[in-house]
Amino acid sequence: MTIAIGGASRLLPIGAPIWDKSVGDGAYAAMVFFLIALVRPHARAIVVGAIALTTCIAIECFQRTGIPARLPRLLQIVLGTRFAWHDLACYLVGASLATLLHAFLSSRRRPGA
């Protein structure tokens, strides 16, 4: 669902920057969160969130090298090609929302919680 939302925000622009740009960037961070949670299902939500945010920041900073812009198109889509401070803020929001959702759902599944 996260990938669908992020993809829709890019493929179906409506002229509203929050949808056309910000939602996709936040969804990217949430996707990274969910991928990490899939690999480490018993990790605490806050740890997964910190790793997801750090990963997104590292990828964004990697764009400053210019290397992603010279990679094959598929990798350009995955890694991005241009650094933007705005993206970092969106990653913070996306990773935070995924962390809160995961923590909430995890607390509801525990017996006695």
C-alpha positions in Angstrom: 0.0 0.0 0.0 2.9 2.4 0.8 4.4 1.8 -2.6 1.0 2.3 -4.3 0.5 5.7 -2.5 4.0 6.9 -3.3 3.7 5.8 -6.9 0.3 7.4 -7.3 1.6 10.7 -5.9 4.2 10.7 -8.7 2.1 9.3 -11.6 -1.1 11.1 -10.8 -0.1 14.7 -10.1 -3.0 17.1 -9.1 -1.0 20.3 -8.9 -0.9 20.3 -5.1 2.8 20.2 -4.0 1.9 18.2 -0.8 0.5 15.4 -2.9 2.7 15.7 -6.0 6.0 15.8 -4.0 5.8 15.4 -0.2 3.5 12.4 0.0 5.8 10.4 -2.2 8.9 11.2 -0.2 7.2 10.4 3.1 5.9 7.1 1.6 9.5 6.3 0.5 10.7 6.6 4.1 7.7 4.5 5.3 8.6 1.9 2.6 12.2 1.7 3.9 10.8 1.3 7.5 8.5 -1.6 6.5 11.3 -3.3 4.5 13.6 -3.1 7.6 10.7 -4.3 9.8 10.2 -7.2 7.5 13.9 -8.2 7.9 14.0 -7.6 11.6 10.4 -8.3 12.8 11.2 -8.4 16.5 13.1 -5.1 16.5 11.5 -2.2 18.5 9.6 0.3 16.3 11.9 3.2 17.5 15.0 1.3 16.4 13.5 0.4 13.0 12.4 4.0 12.6 15.9 5.3 13.4 17.5 2.9 10.9 14.9 3.8 8.2 15.5 7.6 8.7 19.3 7.2 8.7 19.1 5.1 5.6 17.0 7.7 3.8 19.3 10.5 4.9 22.3 8.5 3.7 20.6 7.9 0.3 19.7 11.6 0.0 23.3 12.7 0.8 24.6 10.1 -1.7 22.7 12.1 -4.4 25.1 15.0 -3.7 28.0 12.9 -5.2 26.3 12.9 -8.6 26.8 9.1 -8.9 23.1 8.2 -8.8 22.4 10.5 -11.8 24.9 8.4 -13.9 23.3 5.0 -12.9 20.8 3.1 -14.9 17.2 4.5 -14.9 15.8 2.0 -12.5 18.4 2.8 -9.9 17.8 6.5 -10.5 14.2 6.0 -9.6 15.1 4.0 -6.4 17.9 6.3 -5.2 16.8 9.7 -6.7 19.2 12.0 -8.4 19.0 15.5 -6.8 19.5 16.4 -3.2 16.8 18.4 -1.6 16.4 19.6 2.0 12.6 19.2 1.6 13.1 15.5 1.1 14.8 15.2 4.4 11.8 16.7 6.2 9.4 14.4 4.4 11.6 11.4 5.3 11.4 12.5 9.0 7.6 12.7 8.8 7.2 9.4 6.9 9.6 7.4 9.1 7.9 8.9 12.2 4.4 8.0 11.1 5.5 4.5 10.2 7.2 4.2 13.6 4.1 5.3 15.4 1.8 3.0 13.4 4.1 0.0 14.0 4.4 0.8 17.8 0.6 1.2 18.1 -0.2 -2.0 16.2 2.5 -4.0 18.1 1.1 -2.9 21.4 -2.3 -4.1 20.5 -1.0 -7.6 19.6 0.8 -8.2 22.9 -1.1 -10.2 25.4 -2.0 -8.1 28.5 -1.1 -4.8 26.7 
